[in-house]
Amino acid sequence: MCLGVPGKIVAVGEDIHQLAWVEVSGVKREINIALVCDESPADLLGQWVLVHVGFAMSLLDEAEAQQTLAALAHMQAVGLDLDDVPGEAHNALR
């Protein structure tokens, strides 16, 4: 399964050929913005994007980004709970 994760663009280069920096849940990483940059990269500062394998795939509004992050956090919490279930019960839940 492929999954895109919302991130907020916190730094950009001078053109779309330079990598930008995005913050995803407190972690900063470099991404390619060529797929979402129509004008100046500076216009993307503070924007939310859907990040997949190092590429910004699409722009998101902040509400959608926050909802997606909350859903991902919930999925992680459920996964951690399942890891605490012993033996056959654990396998039945998966």
Backbone as a printed PyTorch tensor [residue, N CA C, xyz], in Angstrom:
tensor([[[  0.8460,  -1.1700,   0.0000],
         [  0.0000,   0.0000,   0.0000],
         [  0.8960,   1.2390,   0.0000]],

        [[  0.5470,   2.2080,  -0.7870],
         [  1.2660,   3.4800,  -0.8280],
         [  0.5180,   4.4990,   0.0150]],

        [[  1.2770,   5.3310,   0.6860],
         [  0.6640,   6.2890,   1.5830],
         [  1.3610,   7.6310,   1.4570]],

        [[  0.5760,   8.6760,   1.2970],
         [  1.1010,  10.0300,   1.3040],
         [  0.8900,  10.6250,   2.6840]],

        [[  1.8270,  11.4360,   3.1220],
         [  1.7720,  12.0310,   4.4580],
         [  1.7720,  13.5520,   4.3240]],

        [[  0.8790,  14.2340,   5.0440],
         [  0.8660,  15.6950,   4.9850],
         [  2.1070,  16.3060,   5.6290]],

        [[  2.6330,  17.3260,   4.9890],
         [  3.7590,  18.0690,   5.5360],
         [  3.6160,  19.5400,   5.1900]],

        [[  4.2150,  20.3800,   6.0160],
         [  4.1550,  21.8240,   5.8120],
         [  5.5000,  22.2980,   5.2550]],

        [[  5.4720,  23.0300,   4.1500],
         [  6.7040,  23.5230,   3.5380],
         [  7.2690,  24.6500,   4.4050]],

        [[  8.5200,  24.4670,   4.8490],
         [  9.1380,  25.4370,   5.7590],
         [ 10.3220,  26.1640,   5.1370]],

        [[ 10.8350,  25.6710,   4.0050],
         [ 11.9470,  26.3470,   3.3210],
         [ 11.9580,  25.9000,   1.8650]],

        [[ 12.3290,  26.8220,   0.9790],
         [ 12.4060,  26.5240,  -0.4540],
         [ 13.6800,  27.1220,  -1.0330]],

        [[ 14.0500,  26.6170,  -2.1970],
         [ 15.1690,  27.1920,  -2.9220],
         [ 14.6870,  28.3100,  -3.8280]],

        [[ 15.5600,  28.7740,  -4.7090],
         [ 15.2230,  29.8810,  -5.6010],
         [ 14.4210,  29.4440,  -6.8160]],

        [[ 14.4870,  28.1580,  -7.1850],
         [ 13.6920,  27.6750,  -8.3190],
         [ 13.2100,  26.2540,  -8.0420]],

        [[ 12.3420,  25.7370,  -8.9280],
         [ 11.7360,  24.4270,  -8.6680],
         [ 12.7190,  23.2740,  -8.8250]],

        [[ 13.8930,  23.5350,  -9.3280],
         [ 14.8870,  22.4770,  -9.4970],
         [ 15.6770,  22.2160,  -8.2200]],

        [[ 15.4850,  23.0560,  -7.2200],
         [ 16.1350,  22.8570,  -5.9300],
         [ 15.1320,  22.2090,  -4.9720]],

        [[ 15.6580,  21.3950,  -4.0810],
         [ 14.7800,  20.7430,  -3.1160],
         [ 14.2810,  21.7430,  -2.0850]],

        [[ 13.0850,  21.4930,  -1.5800],
         [ 12.5060,  22.2970,  -0.5070],
         [ 12.5430,  21.4710,   0.7720]],

        [[ 12.2860,  22.1290,   1.8900],
         [ 12.2110,  21.4360,   3.1790],
         [ 10.7710,  21.4370,   3.6510]],

        [[ 10.3230,  20.2860,   4.1170],
         [  8.9700,  20.1350,   4.6380],
         [  9.0660,  19.5570,   6.0410]],

        [[  8.1360,  19.9610,   6.9020],
         [  8.0800,  19.4110,   8.2550],
         [  6.8930,  18.4590,   8.3290]],

        [[  7.1920,  17.2210,   8.6970],
         [  6.1760,  16.1790,   8.8390],
         [  6.2100,  15.6960,  10.2890]],

        [[  5.2010,  16.0420,  11.0450],
         [  5.1010,  15.6140,  12.4500],
         [  6.3690,  15.9320,  13.2440]],

        [[  6.9000,  17.1210,  13.0280],
         [  8.0690,  17.5560,  13.7810],
         [  9.4130,  17.1750,  13.1720]],

        [[  9.4050,  16.4040,  12.1030],
         [ 10.6440,  15.9740,  11.4390],
         [ 10.7620,  16.7140,  10.1170]],

        [[ 11.9350,  17.3130,   9.8790],
         [ 12.1580,  18.0440,   8.6290],
         [ 12.9060,  17.1520,   7.6450]],

        [[ 12.4570,  17.2220,   6.3800],
         [ 13.1260,  16.4540,   5.3350],
         [ 13.0380,  17.1940,   4.0170]],

        [[ 13.9360,  16.8450,   3.1090],
         [ 13.9550,  17.4760,   1.7960],
         [ 12.9580,  16.7820,   0.8730]],

        [[ 12.2870,  17.6000,   0.0490],
         [ 11.3570,  17.0570,  -0.9290],
         [ 11.4790,  17.8130,  -2.2460]],

        [[ 11.0270,  17.1830,  -3.2920],
         [ 10.9550,  17.7920,  -4.6120],
         [  9.5850,  18.4460,  -4.7550]],

        [[  9.5420,  19.7110,  -5.1610],
         [  8.2750,  20.4450,  -5.2680],
         [  7.8500,  20.6880,  -6.7120]],

        [[  8.5600,  20.1040,  -7.6740],
         [  8.2970,  20.3850,  -9.0830],
         [  6.8540,  20.0820,  -9.4920]],

        [[  6.2210,  19.1010,  -8.8840],
         [  4.8560,  18.7230,  -9.2690],
         [  3.7900,  19.6890,  -8.7580]],

        [[  4.1250,  20.5090,  -7.7590],
         [  3.1190,  21.4100,  -7.1800],
         [  3.4540,  22.8880,  -7.3440]],

        [[  4.6000,  23.1780,  -7.9260],
         [  5.0510,  24.5670,  -8.0300],
         [  4.7080,  25.1460,  -9.3950]],

        [[  3.7140,  26.0490,  -9.4240],
         [  3.3180,  26.6940, -10.6740],
         [  3.9890,  28.0490, -10.8670]],

        [[  4.2610,  28.7330,  -9.7820],
         [  4.8450,  30.0720,  -9.8390],
         [  6.2100,  30.0480,  -9.1530]],

        [[  6.4410,  30.9870,  -8.2770],
         [  7.6800,  31.0650,  -7.5090],
         [  7.6330,  30.0660,  -6.3440]],

        [[  8.7260,  29.3540,  -6.0830],
         [  8.7520,  28.4620,  -4.9340],
         [  8.4220,  29.1750,  -3.6110]],

        [[  8.7560,  30.4500,  -3.5100],
         [  8.4660,  31.2080,  -2.2830],
         [  6.9660,  31.2480,  -1.9850]],

        [[  6.1290,  31.1280,  -3.0270],
         [  4.6810,  31.1120,  -2.8280],
         [  4.2170,  29.8800,  -2.0540]],

        [[  5.0540,  28.8400,  -2.0040],
         [  4.6860,  27.6040,  -1.3200],
         [  5.0100,  27.6120,   0.1750]],

        [[  5.7880,  28.5850,   0.6290],
         [  6.1430,  28.6290,   2.0550],
         [  4.8810,  28.6540,   2.9150]],

        [[  4.8430,  27.7470,   3.8880],
         [  3.6940,  27.6700,   4.7860],
         [  2.5440,  26.8380,   4.2540]],

        [[  2.6340,  26.3860,   3.0020],
         [  1.5760,  25.5680,   2.4140],
         [  1.7160,  24.1120,   2.8660]],

        [[  0.5930,  23.4170,   2.9080],
         [  0.5740,  21.9940,   3.2300],
         [  0.5620,  21.2030,   1.9290]],

        [[  1.3470,  20.1290,   1.8930],
         [  1.4130,  19.2730,   0.7150],
         [  1.3160,  17.8070,   1.1490]],

        [[  0.8910,  16.9760,   0.2200],
         [  0.8740,  15.5410,   0.4340],
         [  2.2000,  14.9940,  -0.0800]],

        [[  2.9980,  14.3910,   0.8000],
         [  4.3460,  13.9370,   0.4670],
         [  4.3540,  12.4170,   0.3040]],

        [[  4.9360,  11.9690,  -0.8030],
         [  5.0940,  10.5350,  -1.0580],
         [  6.4550,  10.3120,  -1.6930]],

        [[  7.2460,   9.4580,  -1.1150],
         [  8.6010,   9.0990,  -1.5550],
         [  9.4360,  10.2990,  -1.9920]],

        [[  9.4110,  11.3540,  -1.1870],
         [ 10.2660,  12.5050,  -1.4430],
         [  9.7230,  13.5310,  -2.4110]],

        [[  8.4830,  13.3740,  -2.8260],
         [  7.8540,  14.3210,  -3.7460],
         [  6.5970,  14.9080,  -3.1280]],

        [[  6.4010,  16.2030,  -3.3130],
         [  5.1260,  16.8300,  -2.9690],
         [  4.1890,  16.4920,  -4.1210]],

        [[  3.1580,  15.6900,  -3.8400],
         [  2.2640,  15.2050,  -4.8870],
         [  1.0990,  16.1550,  -5.1600]],

        [[  0.6260,  16.8430,  -4.1090],
         [ -0.4950,  17.7710,  -4.2750],
         [ -0.5340,  18.7270,  -3.0980]],

        [[ -1.2400,  19.8340,  -3.2840],
         [ -1.4470,  20.8000,  -2.2110],
         [ -2.6640,  20.3830,  -1.3900]],

        [[ -2.6190,  20.6560,  -0.0870],
         [ -3.7250,  20.3820,   0.8180],
         [ -4.0700,  21.6530,   1.5690]],

        [[ -5.3280,  21.7770,   1.9860],
         [ -5.5970,  22.8740,   2.9110],
         [ -5.2610,  22.3770,   4.3190]],

        [[ -5.0780,  23.3090,   5.2350],
         [ -4.6030,  22.9440,   6.5700],
         [ -5.5710,  22.0170,   7.2960]],

        [[ -6.8710,  22.2350,   7.1340],
         [ -7.8580,  21.3820,   7.8140],
         [ -7.7400,  19.9340,   7.3410]],

        [[ -7.6060,  19.7430,   6.0320],
         [ -7.4640,  18.3920,   5.4900],
         [ -6.1630,  17.7500,   5.9700]],

        [[ -5.0880,  18.5360,   6.0160],
         [ -3.8070,  18.0270,   6.4900],
         [ -3.9050,  17.5910,   7.9460]],

        [[ -4.5310,  18.4090,   8.7910],
         [ -4.6580,  18.0760,  10.2110],
         [ -5.5390,  16.8380,  10.4220]],

        [[ -6.6090,  16.7220,   9.6430],
         [ -7.4750,  15.5410,   9.7460],
         [ -6.7190,  14.2750,   9.3590]],

        [[ -5.9240,  14.3600,   8.3140],
         [ -5.1460,  13.2070,   7.8730],
         [ -4.0930,  12.8350,   8.9050]],

        [[ -3.4070,  13.8200,   9.4710],
         [ -2.4190,  13.5370,  10.5110],
         [ -3.0720,  12.8870,  11.7280]],

        [[ -4.2560,  13.3540,  12.1040],
         [ -4.9790,  12.7620,  13.2370],
         [ -5.3670,  11.3190,  12.9300]],

        [[ -5.8140,  11.0490,  11.7100],
         [ -6.1740,   9.6820,  11.3280],
         [ -4.9560,   8.7680,  11.3530]],

        [[ -3.8190,   9.2660,  10.8640],
         [ -2.5830,   8.4670,  10.9020],
         [ -2.1500,   8.1880,  12.3320]],

        [[ -2.2670,   9.1830,  13.2040],
         [ -1.9060,   8.9860,  14.6160],
         [ -2.8320,   7.9520,  15.2510]],

        [[ -4.1160,   8.0010,  14.9120],
         [ -5.0780,   7.0300,  15.4420],
         [ -4.7390,   5.6250,  14.9580]],

        [[ -4.3930,   5.4930,  13.6780],
         [ -4.0250,   4.1830,  13.1390],
         [ -2.7900,   3.6360,  13.8410]],

        [[ -1.8440,   4.5020,  14.1350],
         [ -0.6330,   4.0690,  14.8360],
         [ -0.9850,   3.6200,  16.2470]],

        [[ -1.8520,   4.3500,  16.9270],
         [ -2.2500,   3.9860,  18.2790],
         [ -2.9590,   2.6390,  18.2860]],

        [[ -3.8230,   2.3940,  17.3200],
         [ -4.5160,   1.1120,  17.2290],
         [ -3.5050,   0.0030,  16.9630]],

        [[ -2.5420,   0.2520,  16.0980],
         [ -1.5120,  -0.7400,  15.8030],
         [ -0.6950,  -1.0870,  17.0280]],

        [[ -0.3690,  -0.0880,  17.8530],
         [  0.3850,  -0.3550,  19.0750],
         [ -0.4430,  -1.1700,  20.0470]],

        [[ -1.7500,  -0.9120,  20.1370],
         [ -2.6130,  -1.7060,  21.0000],
         [ -2.6550,  -3.1530,  20.5410]],

        [[ -2.7340,  -3.3920,  19.2310],
         [ -2.7640,  -4.7500,  18.7140],
         [ -1.4800,  -5.4940,  19.0260]],

        [[ -0.3650,  -4.7980,  19.0510],
         [  0.9090,  -5.4410,  19.3630],
         [  0.9510,  -5.9410,  20.7970]],

        [[  0.1160,  -5.3860,  21.6670],
         [  0.0860,  -5.8060,  23.0600],
         [ -0.8240,  -7.0110,  23.3000]],

        [[ -1.6100,  -7.4080,  22.2790],
         [ -2.5260,  -8.5420,  22.4160],
         [ -1.7320,  -9.8260,  22.2170]],

        [[ -1.8350, -10.7830,  23.1560],
         [ -1.0260, -11.9970,  23.0580],
         [ -1.5640, -13.0200,  22.0510]],

        [[ -0.6500, -13.8060,  21.5130],
         [ -0.8880, -15.0170,  20.7530],
         [ -1.9850, -15.0230,  19.7120]],

        [[ -2.8910, -16.0410,  19.8430],
         [ -3.9310, -16.2750,  18.8460],
         [ -4.9280, -15.1140,  18.7440]],

        [[ -5.1970, -14.4480,  19.8480],
         [ -6.1180, -13.2990,  19.8230],
         [ -5.5500, -12.2120,  18.9220]],

        [[ -4.2370, -12.0030,  19.0000],
         [ -3.5770, -10.9990,  18.1570],
         [ -3.7580, -11.3560,  16.6800]],

        [[ -3.5310, -12.6040,  16.3380],
         [ -3.6440, -13.0410,  14.9420],
         [ -5.0840, -12.9440,  14.4340]],

        [[ -6.0560, -13.2090,  15.2880],
         [ -7.4590, -13.1200,  14.8950],
         [ -7.8690, -11.6870,  14.6000]],

        [[ -7.2460, -10.7250,  15.2640],
         [ -7.5880,  -9.3210,  15.0570],
         [ -6.9800,  -8.7500,  13.7960]],

        [[ -6.0030,  -9.3890,  13.2520],
         [ -5.3300,  -8.8620,  12.0540],
         [ -5.9950,  -9.2820,  10.8010]]])
